[in-house]
Amino acid sequence: MTDPIADLLTRIRNAVMAGHKVVEAPSSNMKTEIARILLEKGYIRGYKVVEGEGPQKILKIALKYHPRNKRPAIKAIHRISRPGLRKYTDVEKMPRVLNGLGIAIISTSRGLMTDKEARKENVGGEIICYVY
């Protein structure tokens, strides 16, 4: 696997389309931070890191659905910066996802944060993904 972040986003996307409650992926610090941001912004119900069978830990993400109509909280999740083509932005050209209704997850020198937090901190960085 050459792009573990794209693998995580694809697992989340596939689980949402299939209507699963929980999705599992190999854990890393960056994947855990992405899950933390998704939890803070209300796109997932929760997450936890558990011990796996080998040395690798497992990240379990509980997906969030509307209680009555069962629609998922995550409509779409797209990888932007890839290992073959990195996408960077400065604070002046920070993307707005769905005119502010979605979020862009940005990897900055101060850690992973949303596009709104990066504008407030006045930092740019690598655009990891869009979520809406």
N, CA, C and O atoms as a GROMACS GRO file, in nm:
protein
  528
    1MET      N    1   0.085  -0.117   0.000
    1MET     CA    2   0.000   0.000   0.000
    1MET      C    3   0.091   0.124   0.000
    1MET      O    4   0.177   0.140   0.087
    2THR      N    5   0.070   0.210  -0.097
    2THR     CA    6   0.157   0.327  -0.109
    2THR      C    7   0.097   0.451  -0.045
    2THR      O    8   0.171   0.545  -0.013
    3ASP      N    9  -0.034   0.454  -0.025
    3ASP     CA   10  -0.098   0.572   0.033
    3ASP      C   11  -0.195   0.529   0.144
    3ASP      O   12  -0.313   0.505   0.116
    4PRO      N   13  -0.147   0.520   0.268
    4PRO     CA   14  -0.234   0.472   0.377
    4PRO      C   15  -0.348   0.568   0.409
    4PRO      O   16  -0.453   0.523   0.457
    5ILE      N   17  -0.332   0.699   0.385
    5ILE     CA   18  -0.441   0.794   0.412
    5ILE      C   19  -0.555   0.771   0.313
    5ILE      O   20  -0.672   0.770   0.351
    6ALA      N   21  -0.521   0.751   0.185
    6ALA     CA   22  -0.624   0.722   0.085
    6ALA      C   23  -0.694   0.591   0.117
    6ALA      O   24  -0.814   0.579   0.093
    7ASP      N   25  -0.621   0.493   0.172
    7ASP     CA   26  -0.681   0.367   0.212
    7ASP      C   27  -0.784   0.389   0.323
    7ASP      O   28  -0.893   0.332   0.318
    8LEU      N   29  -0.751   0.472   0.422
    8LEU     CA   30  -0.845   0.502   0.530
    8LEU      C   31  -0.970   0.570   0.475
    8LEU      O   32  -1.082   0.532   0.509
    9LEU      N   33  -0.951   0.671   0.391
    9LEU     CA   34  -1.066   0.744   0.336
    9LEU      C   35  -1.153   0.653   0.250
    9LEU      O   36  -1.276   0.665   0.252
   10THR      N   37  -1.092   0.562   0.175
   10THR     CA   38  -1.167   0.468   0.093
   10THR      C   39  -1.245   0.371   0.181
   10THR      O   40  -1.360   0.338   0.150
   11ARG      N   41  -1.184   0.325   0.289
   11ARG     CA   42  -1.256   0.236   0.382
   11ARG      C   43  -1.377   0.307   0.442
   11ARG      O   44  -1.485   0.247   0.454
   12ILE      N   45  -1.361   0.434   0.481
   12ILE     CA   46  -1.473   0.510   0.536
   12ILE      C   47  -1.582   0.527   0.430
   12ILE      O   48  -1.700   0.505   0.458
   13ARG      N   49  -1.542   0.566   0.309
   13ARG     CA   50  -1.638   0.588   0.200
   13ARG      C   51  -1.715   0.460   0.169
   13ARG      O   52  -1.837   0.464   0.154
   14ASN      N   53  -1.646   0.346   0.161
   14ASN     CA   54  -1.712   0.219   0.130
   14ASN      C   55  -1.805   0.176   0.243
   14ASN      O   56  -1.914   0.124   0.218
   15ALA      N   57  -1.763   0.196   0.368
   15ALA     CA   58  -1.846   0.157   0.482
   15ALA      C   59  -1.973   0.242   0.488
   15ALA      O   60  -2.080   0.191   0.521
   16VAL      N   61  -1.961   0.371   0.457
   16VAL     CA   62  -2.079   0.459   0.456
   16VAL      C   63  -2.176   0.415   0.348
   16VAL      O   64  -2.297   0.409   0.371
   17MET      N   65  -2.123   0.384   0.228
   17MET     CA   66  -2.211   0.341   0.117
   17MET      C   67  -2.278   0.207   0.148
   17MET      O   68  -2.390   0.183   0.104
   18ALA      N   69  -2.210   0.120   0.223
   18ALA     CA   70  -2.266  -0.010   0.258
   18ALA      C   71  -2.354  -0.003   0.382
   18ALA      O   72  -2.423  -0.100   0.414
   19GLY      N   73  -2.353   0.109   0.455
   19GLY     CA   74  -2.436   0.125   0.573
   19GLY      C   75  -2.381   0.060   0.698
   19GLY      O   76  -2.458   0.028   0.789
   20HIS      N   77  -2.250   0.039   0.704
   20HIS     CA   78  -2.189  -0.023   0.822
   20HIS      C   79  -2.187   0.075   0.940
   20HIS      O   80  -2.186   0.197   0.921
   21LYS      N   81  -2.186   0.021   1.059
   21LYS     CA   82  -2.179   0.103   1.181
   21LYS      C   83  -2.036   0.137   1.219
   21LYS      O   84  -2.008   0.247   1.266
   22VAL      N   85  -1.943   0.041   1.198
   22VAL     CA   86  -1.803   0.057   1.239
   22VAL      C   87  -1.713   0.020   1.123
   22VAL      O   88  -1.741  -0.072   1.047
   23VAL      N   89  -1.604   0.094   1.110
   23VAL     CA   90  -1.501   0.062   1.011
   23VAL      C   91  -1.367   0.052   1.082
   23VAL      O   92  -1.338   0.130   1.173
   24GLU      N   93  -1.285  -0.045   1.041
   24GLU     CA   94  -1.155  -0.066   1.102
   24GLU      C   95  -1.046  -0.041   0.999
   24GLU      O   96  -1.061  -0.072   0.880
   25ALA      N   97  -0.934   0.015   1.047
   25ALA     CA   98  -0.818   0.039   0.961
   25ALA      C   99  -0.693   0.032   1.047
   25ALA      O  100  -0.699   0.054   1.168
   26PRO      N  101  -0.578   0.002   0.986
   26PRO     CA  102  -0.452   0.008   1.061
   26PRO      C  103  -0.431   0.149   1.113
   26PRO      O  104  -0.458   0.246   1.042
   27SER      N  105  -0.382   0.162   1.234
   27SER     CA  106  -0.370   0.292   1.299
   27SER      C  107  -0.235   0.357   1.272
   27SER      O  108  -0.134   0.290   1.253
   28SER      N  109  -0.237   0.490   1.272
   28SER     CA  110  -0.115   0.571   1.271
   28SER      C  111  -0.151   0.703   1.337
   28SER      O  112  -0.269   0.732   1.359
   29ASN      N  113  -0.051   0.783   1.370
   29ASN     CA  114  -0.078   0.911   1.435
   29ASN      C  115  -0.161   1.003   1.345
   29ASN      O  116  -0.252   1.070   1.393
   30MET      N  117  -0.131   1.006   1.217
   30MET     CA  118  -0.203   1.094   1.125
   30MET      C  119  -0.348   1.048   1.107
   30MET      O  120  -0.439   1.131   1.103
   31LYS      N  121  -0.371   0.917   1.097
   31LYS     CA  122  -0.506   0.865   1.084
   31LYS      C  123  -0.588   0.894   1.210
   31LYS      O  124  -0.706   0.926   1.201
   32THR      N  125  -0.526   0.884   1.326
   32THR     CA  126  -0.594   0.915   1.451
   32THR      C  127  -0.631   1.062   1.458
   32THR      O  128  -0.738   1.097   1.507
   33GLU      N  129  -0.543   1.150   1.409
   33GLU     CA  130  -0.574   1.293   1.406
   33GLU      C  131  -0.687   1.324   1.309
   33GLU      O  132  -0.770   1.410   1.337
   34ILE      N  133  -0.691   1.256   1.195
   34ILE     CA  134  -0.802   1.273   1.101
   34ILE      C  135  -0.932   1.232   1.168
   34ILE      O  136  -1.033   1.302   1.154
   35ALA      N  137  -0.931   1.120   1.239
   35ALA     CA  138  -1.051   1.074   1.310
   35ALA      C  139  -1.092   1.173   1.419
   35ALA      O  140  -1.211   1.195   1.441
   36ARG      N  141  -0.993   1.234   1.487
   36ARG     CA  142  -1.024   1.334   1.590
   36ARG      C  143  -1.095   1.454   1.529
   36ARG      O  144  -1.192   1.504   1.586
   37ILE      N  145  -1.047   1.500   1.414
   37ILE     CA  146  -1.110   1.615   1.348
   37ILE      C  147  -1.251   1.579   1.302
   37ILE      O  148  -1.343   1.660   1.316
   38LEU      N  149  -1.268   1.459   1.246
   38LEU     CA  150  -1.402   1.417   1.203
   38LEU      C  151  -1.499   1.408   1.320
   38LEU      O  152  -1.617   1.440   1.306
   39LEU      N  153  -1.450   1.366   1.436
   39LEU     CA  154  -1.534   1.360   1.556
   39LEU      C  155  -1.570   1.500   1.605
   39LEU      O  156  -1.685   1.526   1.638
   40GLU      N  157  -1.471   1.591   1.609
   40GLU     CA  158  -1.497   1.727   1.655
   40GLU      C  159  -1.599   1.798   1.567
   40GLU      O  160  -1.681   1.875   1.617
   41LYS      N  161  -1.596   1.772   1.437
   41LYS     CA  162  -1.686   1.839   1.344
   41LYS      C  163  -1.818   1.765   1.326
   41LYS      O  164  -1.903   1.811   1.249
   42GLY      N  165  -1.836   1.653   1.394
   42GLY     CA  166  -1.965   1.584   1.393
   42GLY      C  167  -1.988   1.489   1.277
   42GLY      O  168  -2.103   1.454   1.249
   43TYR      N  169  -1.884   1.447   1.209
   43TYR     CA  170  -1.901   1.355   1.096
   43TYR      C  171  -1.901   1.209   1.138
   43TYR      O  172  -1.952   1.124   1.064
   44ILE      N  173  -1.845   1.177   1.255
   44ILE     CA  174  -1.846   1.039   1.305
   44ILE      C  175  -1.895   1.039   1.450
   44ILE      O  176  -1.893   1.142   1.517
   45ARG      N  177  -1.938   0.923   1.495
   45ARG     CA  178  -1.989   0.910   1.632
   45ARG      C  179  -1.875   0.896   1.733
   45ARG      O  180  -1.886   0.945   1.846
   46GLY      N  181  -1.765   0.831   1.694
   46GLY     CA  182  -1.652   0.814   1.785
   46GLY      C  183  -1.543   0.731   1.719
   46GLY      O  184  -1.560   0.679   1.609
   47TYR      N  185  -1.431   0.720   1.790
   47TYR     CA  186  -1.320   0.638   1.741
   47TYR      C  187  -1.239   0.592   1.862
   47TYR      O  188  -1.243   0.653   1.968
   48LYS      N  189  -1.166   0.483   1.842
   48LYS     CA  190  -1.072   0.438   1.944
   48LYS      C  191  -0.964   0.354   1.879
   48LYS      O  192  -0.985   0.292   1.775
   49VAL      N  193  -0.848   0.352   1.943
   49VAL     CA  194  -0.734   0.274   1.896
   49VAL      C  195  -0.723   0.152   1.988
   49VAL      O  196  -0.713   0.166   2.110
   50VAL      N  197  -0.726   0.033   1.929
   50VAL     CA  198  -0.720  -0.091   2.006
   50VAL      C  199  -0.599  -0.172   1.960
   50VAL      O  200  -0.547  -0.153   1.850
   51GLU      N  201  -0.556  -0.263   2.046
   51GLU     CA  202  -0.443  -0.351   2.014
   51GLU      C  203  -0.486  -0.448   1.904
   51GLU      O  204  -0.596  -0.503   1.908
   52GLY      N  205  -0.398  -0.469   1.807
   52GLY     CA  206  -0.424  -0.565   1.700
   52GLY      C  207  -0.359  -0.699   1.731
   52GLY      O  208  -0.304  -0.719   1.839
   53GLU      N  209  -0.366  -0.790   1.635
   53GLU     CA  210  -0.305  -0.921   1.654
   53GLU      C  211  -0.154  -0.913   1.647
   53GLU      O  212  -0.084  -0.988   1.716
   54GLY      N  213  -0.101  -0.824   1.566
   54GLY     CA  214   0.043  -0.809   1.553
   54GLY      C  215   0.089  -0.682   1.623
   54GLY      O  216   0.025  -0.636   1.717
   55PRO      N  217   0.200  -0.626   1.577
   55PRO     CA  218   0.251  -0.503   1.640
   55PRO      C  219   0.168  -0.379   1.602
   55PRO      O  220   0.173  -0.278   1.672
   56GLN      N  221   0.093  -0.386   1.491
   56GLN     CA  222   0.014  -0.273   1.444
   56GLN      C  223  -0.115  -0.260   1.523
   56GLN      O  224  -0.186  -0.358   1.543
   57LYS      N  225  -0.146  -0.138   1.568
   57LYS     CA  226  -0.272  -0.114   1.637
   57LYS      C  227  -0.382  -0.090   1.533
   57LYS      O  228  -0.354  -0.059   1.417
   58ILE      N  229  -0.507  -0.105   1.577
   58ILE     CA  230  -0.623  -0.092   1.489
   58ILE      C  231  -0.702   0.032   1.529
   58ILE      O  232  -0.729   0.053   1.647
   59LEU      N  233  -0.739   0.113   1.431
   59LEU     CA  234  -0.824   0.230   1.452
   59LEU      C  235  -0.967   0.190   1.418
   59LEU      O  236  -0.996   0.154   1.304
   60LYS      N  237  -1.058   0.198   1.516
   60LYS     CA  238  -1.199   0.166   1.494
   60LYS      C  239  -1.276   0.297   1.494
   60LYS      O  240  -1.268   0.375   1.589
   61ILE      N  241  -1.352   0.320   1.387
   61ILE     CA  242  -1.430   0.443   1.372
   61ILE      C  243  -1.576   0.406   1.366
   61ILE      O  244  -1.618   0.327   1.282
   62ALA      N  245  -1.656   0.464   1.457
   62ALA     CA  246  -1.801   0.445   1.459
   62ALA      C  247  -1.864   0.554   1.372
   62ALA      O  248  -1.853   0.672   1.402
   63LEU      N  249  -1.931   0.512   1.266
   63LEU     CA  250  -1.990   0.606   1.172
   63LEU      C  251  -2.123   0.660   1.225
   63LEU      O  252  -2.189   0.597   1.308
   64LYS      N  253  -2.160   0.778   1.176
   64LYS     CA  254  -2.278   0.847   1.227
   64LYS      C  255  -2.384   0.854   1.117
   64LYS      O  256  -2.355   0.890   1.003
   65TYR      N  257  -2.507   0.820   1.155
   65TYR     CA  258  -2.621   0.825   1.064
   65TYR      C  259  -2.735   0.902   1.129
   65TYR      O  260  -2.742   0.911   1.252
   66HIS      N  261  -2.824   0.959   1.048
   66HIS     CA  262  -2.941   1.029   1.100
   66HIS      C  263  -3.034   0.926   1.164
   66HIS      O  264  -3.054   0.819   1.107
   67PRO      N  265  -3.090   0.956   1.282
   67PRO     CA  266  -3.168   0.854   1.353
   67PRO      C  267  -3.296   0.809   1.280
   67PRO      O  268  -3.335   0.693   1.290
   68ARG      N  269  -3.361   0.900   1.207
   68ARG     CA  270  -3.487   0.863   1.142
   68ARG      C  271  -3.470   0.815   0.998
   68ARG      O  272  -3.517   0.706   0.963
   69ASN      N  273  -3.403   0.894   0.914
   69ASN     CA  274  -3.396   0.855   0.773
   69ASN      C  275  -3.269   0.778   0.738
   69ASN      O  276  -3.250   0.741   0.622
   70LYS      N  277  -3.182   0.753   0.835
   70LYS     CA  278  -3.062   0.669   0.821
   70LYS      C  279  -2.964   0.722   0.715
   70LYS      O  280  -2.887   0.644   0.658
   71ARG      N  281  -2.966   0.850   0.688
   71ARG     CA  282  -2.869   0.908   0.595
   71ARG      C  283  -2.737   0.931   0.668
   71ARG      O  284  -2.737   0.972   0.784
   72PRO      N  285  -2.625   0.905   0.600
   72PRO     CA  286  -2.495   0.922   0.666
   72PRO      C  287  -2.458   1.069   0.684
   72PRO      O  288  -2.501   1.154   0.607
   73ALA      N  289  -2.379   1.096   0.788
   73ALA     CA  290  -2.332   1.233   0.812
   73ALA      C  291  -2.226   1.270   0.709
   73ALA      O  292  -2.213   1.388   0.674
   74ILE      N  293  -2.151   1.172   0.660
   74ILE     CA  294  -2.049   1.197   0.558
   74ILE      C  295  -2.112   1.173   0.422
   74ILE      O  296  -2.141   1.058   0.386
   75LYS      N  297  -2.134   1.280   0.346
   75LYS     CA  298  -2.188   1.266   0.210
   75LYS      C  299  -2.077   1.227   0.112
   75LYS      O  300  -2.096   1.142   0.026
   76ALA      N  301  -1.960   1.290   0.127
   76ALA     CA  302  -1.847   1.261   0.039
   76ALA      C  303  -1.718   1.288   0.114
   76ALA      O  304  -1.712   1.375   0.201
   77ILE      N  305  -1.615   1.213   0.078
   77ILE     CA  306  -1.483   1.232   0.137
   77ILE      C  307  -1.381   1.208   0.025
   77ILE      O  308  -1.374   1.098  -0.031
   78HIS      N  309  -1.301   1.311  -0.007
   78HIS     CA  310  -1.210   1.305  -0.122
   78HIS      C  311  -1.067   1.331  -0.079
   78HIS      O  312  -1.040   1.423  -0.002
   79ARG      N  313  -0.976   1.250  -0.130
   79ARG     CA  314  -0.832   1.272  -0.109
   79ARG      C  315  -0.786   1.377  -0.209
   79ARG      O  316  -0.817   1.366  -0.328
   80ILE      N  317  -0.714   1.479  -0.165
   80ILE     CA  318  -0.669   1.586  -0.253
   80ILE      C  319  -0.520   1.570  -0.282
   80ILE      O  320  -0.481   1.549  -0.397
   81SER      N  321  -0.436   1.580  -0.180
   81SER     CA  322  -0.292   1.568  -0.198
   81SER      C  323  -0.254   1.420  -0.194
   81SER      O  324  -0.288   1.349  -0.100
   82ARG      N  325  -0.184   1.376  -0.297
   82ARG     CA  326  -0.145   1.235  -0.306
   82ARG      C  327   0.007   1.226  -0.304
   82ARG      O  328   0.075   1.326  -0.324
   83PRO      N  329   0.062   1.106  -0.281
   83PRO     CA  330   0.208   1.093  -0.284
   83PRO      C  331   0.268   1.130  -0.420
   83PRO      O  332   0.382   1.178  -0.425
   84GLY      N  333   0.195   1.110  -0.528
   84GLY     CA  334   0.246   1.143  -0.661
   84GLY      C  335   0.229   1.288  -0.698
   84GLY      O  336   0.300   1.339  -0.785
   85LEU      N  337   0.135   1.358  -0.633
   85LEU     CA  338   0.108   1.498  -0.664
   85LEU      C  339   0.062   1.568  -0.536
   85LEU      O  340  -0.056   1.564  -0.501
   86ARG      N  341   0.155   1.631  -0.469
   86ARG     CA  342   0.123   1.701  -0.345
   86ARG      C  343   0.058   1.835  -0.376
   86ARG      O  344   0.099   1.904  -0.469
   87LYS      N  345  -0.046   1.872  -0.296
   87LYS     CA  346  -0.115   2.000  -0.313
   87LYS      C  347  -0.095   2.081  -0.186
   87LYS      O  348  -0.136   2.040  -0.077
   88TYR      N  349  -0.034   2.197  -0.201
   88TYR     CA  350  -0.008   2.286  -0.089
   88TYR      C  351  -0.084   2.416  -0.111
   88TYR      O  352  -0.114   2.452  -0.224
   89THR      N  353  -0.116   2.485  -0.002
   89THR     CA  354  -0.184   2.612  -0.011
   89THR      C  355  -0.131   2.706   0.096
   89THR      O  356  -0.086   2.663   0.202
   90ASP      N  357  -0.137   2.834   0.066
   90ASP     CA  358  -0.106   2.932   0.170
   90ASP      C  359  -0.238   2.984   0.225
   90ASP      O  360  -0.345   2.947   0.177
   91VAL      N  361  -0.230   3.067   0.326
   91VAL     CA  362  -0.352   3.109   0.396
   91VAL      C  363  -0.442   3.194   0.308
   91VAL      O  364  -0.564   3.195   0.328
   92GLU      N  365  -0.386   3.267   0.212
   92GLU     CA  366  -0.468   3.352   0.126
   92GLU      C  367  -0.550   3.269   0.026
   92GLU      O  368  -0.660   3.310  -0.011
   93LYS      N  369  -0.498   3.154  -0.015
   93LYS     CA  370  -0.567   3.071  -0.115
   93LYS      C  371  -0.627   2.945  -0.053
   93LYS      O  372  -0.646   2.845  -0.122
   94MET      N  373  -0.657   2.950   0.076
   94MET     CA  374  -0.714   2.835   0.147
   94MET      C  375  -0.849   2.798   0.085
   94MET      O  376  -0.934   2.886   0.068
   95PRO      N  377  -0.871   2.671   0.052
   95PRO     CA  378  -0.997   2.632  -0.012
   95PRO      C  379  -1.115   2.638   0.084
   95PRO      O  380  -1.101   2.616   0.204
   96ARG      N  381  -1.233   2.670   0.027
   96ARG     CA  382  -1.359   2.664   0.102
   96ARG      C  383  -1.441   2.552   0.040
   96ARG      O  384  -1.475   2.558  -0.078
   97VAL      N  385  -1.473   2.452   0.118
   97VAL     CA  386  -1.546   2.335   0.069
   97VAL      C  387  -1.695   2.362   0.079
   97VAL      O  388  -1.746   2.392   0.187
   98LEU      N  389  -1.765   2.352  -0.032
   98LEU     CA  390  -1.909   2.379  -0.040
   98LEU      C  391  -1.944   2.514   0.023
   98LEU      O  392  -2.041   2.526   0.097
   99ASN      N  393  -1.863   2.613  -0.008
   99ASN     CA  394  -1.884   2.750   0.041
   99ASN      C  395  -1.891   2.755   0.194
   99ASN      O  396  -1.968   2.832   0.250
  100GLY      N  397  -1.810   2.673   0.260
  100GLY     CA  398  -1.802   2.675   0.405
  100GLY      C  399  -1.884   2.568   0.475
  100GLY      O  400  -1.875   2.555   0.597
  101LEU      N  401  -1.965   2.491   0.401
  101LEU     CA  402  -2.048   2.388   0.465
  101LEU      C  403  -1.967   2.260   0.492
  101LEU      O  404  -2.000   2.186   0.584
  102GLY      N  405  -1.864   2.234   0.413
  102GLY     CA  406  -1.777   2.119   0.435
  102GLY      C  407  -1.647   2.164   0.499
  102GLY      O  408  -1.629   2.281   0.530
  103ILE      N  409  -1.556   2.068   0.518
  103ILE     CA  410  -1.426   2.102   0.575
  103ILE      C  411  -1.315   2.048   0.486
  103ILE      O  412  -1.331   1.948   0.416
  104ALA      N  413  -1.202   2.117   0.489
  104ALA     CA  414  -1.079   2.068   0.428
  104ALA      C  415  -0.985   2.039   0.544
  104ALA      O  416  -0.966   2.124   0.631
  105ILE      N  417  -0.924   1.922   0.546
  105ILE     CA  418  -0.827   1.888   0.649
  105ILE      C  419  -0.689   1.924   0.595
  105ILE      O  420  -0.648   1.875   0.490
  106ILE      N  421  -0.619   2.010   0.668
  106ILE     CA  422  -0.491   2.065   0.626
  106ILE      C  423  -0.382   2.017   0.722
  106ILE      O  424  -0.399   2.022   0.844
  107SER      N  425  -0.269   1.972   0.667
  107SER     CA  426  -0.152   1.936   0.747
  107SER      C  427  -0.060   2.058   0.752
  107SER      O  428   0.000   2.094   0.651
  108THR      N  429  -0.049   2.119   0.868
  108THR     CA  430   0.031   2.240   0.883
  108THR      C  431   0.153   2.212   0.971
  108THR      O  432   0.171   2.100   1.020
  109SER      N  433   0.233   2.314   0.990
  109SER     CA  434   0.348   2.299   1.079
  109SER      C  435   0.304   2.288   1.224
  109SER      O  436   0.384   2.249   1.310
  110ARG      N  437   0.180   2.323   1.254
  110ARG     CA  438   0.124   2.313   1.389
  110ARG      C  439   0.032   2.193   1.405
  110ARG      O  440  -0.045   2.186   1.500
  111GLY      N  441   0.040   2.097   1.312
  111GLY     CA  442  -0.042   1.977   1.321
  111GLY      C  443  -0.158   1.980   1.224
  111GLY      O  444  -0.174   2.075   1.147
  112LEU      N  445  -0.240   1.875   1.228
  112LEU     CA  446  -0.357   1.866   1.142
  112LEU      C  447  -0.467   1.955   1.197
  112LEU      O  448  -0.492   1.958   1.317
  113MET      N  449  -0.534   2.028   1.106
  113MET     CA  450  -0.645   2.114   1.145
  113MET      C  451  -0.736   2.137   1.026
  113MET      O  452  -0.700   2.104   0.913
  114THR      N  453  -0.852   2.193   1.050
  114THR     CA  454  -0.944   2.224   0.942
  114THR      C  455  -0.902   2.354   0.874
  114THR      O  456  -0.816   2.426   0.923
  115ASP      N  457  -0.964   2.381   0.760
  115ASP     CA  458  -0.931   2.502   0.687
  115ASP      C  459  -0.966   2.627   0.766
  115ASP      O  460  -0.895   2.727   0.759
  116LYS      N  461  -1.075   2.624   0.842
  116LYS     CA  462  -1.115   2.740   0.922
  116LYS      C  463  -1.014   2.768   1.034
  116LYS      O  464  -0.980   2.883   1.061
  117GLU      N  465  -0.968   2.660   1.100
  117GLU     CA  466  -0.869   2.676   1.206
  117GLU      C  467  -0.737   2.726   1.149
  117GLU      O  468  -0.669   2.807   1.212
  118ALA      N  469  -0.699   2.679   1.029
  118ALA     CA  470  -0.574   2.724   0.966
  118ALA      C  471  -0.582   2.872   0.930
  118ALA      O  472  -0.483   2.944   0.941
  119ARG      N  473  -0.699   2.916   0.885
  119ARG     CA  474  -0.715   3.059   0.856
  119ARG      C  475  -0.701   3.141   0.984
  119ARG      O  476  -0.639   3.247   0.983
  120LYS      N  477  -0.759   3.092   1.093
  120LYS     CA  478  -0.751   3.164   1.221
  120LYS      C  479  -0.608   3.168   1.273
  120LYS      O  480  -0.565   3.269   1.329
  121GLU      N  481  -0.534   3.058   1.255
  121GLU     CA  482  -0.394   3.050   1.300
  121GLU      C  483  -0.299   3.120   1.202
  121GLU      O  484  -0.182   3.142   1.234
  122ASN      N  485  -0.350   3.154   1.083
  122ASN     CA  486  -0.272   3.220   0.978
  122ASN      C  487  -0.156   3.133   0.930
  122ASN      O  488  -0.043   3.180   0.916
  123VAL      N  489  -0.186   3.004   0.903
  123VAL     CA  490  -0.085   2.911   0.849
  123VAL      C  491  -0.143   2.839   0.727
  123VAL      O  492  -0.264   2.820   0.716
  124GLY      N  493  -0.055   2.800   0.638
  124GLY     CA  494  -0.091   2.719   0.522
  124GLY      C  495  -0.035   2.580   0.540
  124GLY      O  496   0.023   2.549   0.644
  125GLY      N  497  -0.052   2.496   0.439
  125GLY     CA  498   0.001   2.361   0.448
  125GLY      C  499  -0.048   2.272   0.337
  125GLY      O  500  -0.095   2.320   0.234
  126GLU      N  501  -0.036   2.143   0.358
  126GLU     CA  502  -0.077   2.044   0.258
  126GLU      C  503  -0.224   2.010   0.276
  126GLU      O  504  -0.268   1.982   0.387
  127ILE      N  505  -0.300   2.013   0.167
  127ILE     CA  506  -0.443   1.982   0.172
  127ILE      C  507  -0.457   1.830   0.169
  127ILE      O  508  -0.429   1.768   0.066
  128ILE      N  509  -0.499   1.770   0.279
  128ILE     CA  510  -0.509   1.625   0.288
  128ILE      C  511  -0.638   1.576   0.219
  128ILE      O  512  -0.632   1.491   0.130
  129CYS      N  513  -0.753   1.629   0.260
  129CYS     CA  514  -0.879   1.582   0.202
  129CYS      C  515  -0.991   1.683   0.224
  129CYS      O  516  -0.979   1.776   0.304
  130TYR      N  517  -1.099   1.664   0.149
  130TYR     CA  518  -1.223   1.739   0.166
  130TYR      C  519  -1.328   1.644   0.223
  130TYR      O  520  -1.336   1.528   0.183
  131VAL      N  521  -1.409   1.695   0.317
  131VAL     CA  522  -1.518   1.616   0.375
  131VAL      C  523  -1.642   1.702   0.376
  131VAL      O  524  -1.639   1.818   0.418
  132TYR      N  525  -1.753   1.645   0.328
  132TYR     CA  526  -1.882   1.714   0.336
  132TYR      C  527  -1.993   1.614   0.332
  132TYR      O  528  -2.111   1.650   0.338
   0.00000   0.00000   0.00000
